[in-house]
Amino acid sequence: MKRTILLGTTLLLAGMSLQAQDSLTNREIWYSRTFSTEYVSGLESMLDGEHYTTLEETADGVPAI
């Protein structure tokens, strides 16, 4: 009996949370800025895929990696 009540409550709550979500459309993904990435200028990924480098300038204008 307790399992039936627990299962019913779980299904009811899961159904309510699914109805609360808006549908996702291709137009929203591809033509809106909702899912666009943010870029960081001067950032370069290394070949290992784990590290990165930046090119900055010191106070006297000399480039430093």
C-alpha positions in Angstrom: 0.0 0.0 0.0 2.8 2.4 0.9 4.6 1.6 -2.4 1.5 2.4 -4.4 1.1 5.8 -2.6 4.8 6.6 -3.1 4.6 5.6 -6.8 1.5 7.7 -7.4 3.0 10.7 -5.6 6.2 10.4 -7.6 4.4 10.1 -10.9 2.1 13.1 -10.1 5.1 15.3 -9.2 7.0 14.3 -12.2 4.1 15.0 -14.5 3.6 18.4 -12.9 7.2 19.4 -13.4 7.1 18.3 -17.1 4.1 20.5 -17.8 5.8 23.5 -16.3 8.5 23.6 -18.9 8.1 25.5 -22.2 8.7 23.7 -25.4 12.0 24.2 -27.2 11.9 25.2 -30.8 14.6 25.3 -33.5 13.9 29.0 -34.0 14.8 29.6 -30.4 18.0 27.6 -30.6 19.4 28.9 -33.9 18.0 32.4 -34.3 17.8 33.8 -30.8 20.7 34.8 -28.5 19.4 32.5 -25.8 22.0 29.7 -26.4 24.8 31.8 -27.9 28.3 31.4 -26.6 30.3 34.2 -25.0 33.7 34.8 -26.5 36.9 35.8 -24.6 39.3 37.7 -26.8 43.0 36.8 -26.8 42.4 33.2 -25.5 43.9 30.3 -27.5 43.4 26.6 -26.7 46.4 24.4 -26.6 46.6 21.2 -28.7 46.0 19.0 -25.6 42.5 20.5 -25.2 43.0 21.1 -21.5 45.2 24.2 -21.3 45.1 27.6 -22.9 47.3 30.7 -23.4 46.7 34.4 -23.5 48.6 37.2 -25.1 48.8 40.3 -22.9 50.8 43.4 -22.9 53.0 44.6 -20.0 52.9 48.1 -18.7 55.5 49.3 -21.2 53.6 47.7 -24.2 55.7 44.5 -24.6 53.7 41.4 -25.5 53.8 38.7 -22.9 52.5 35.1 -23.2 
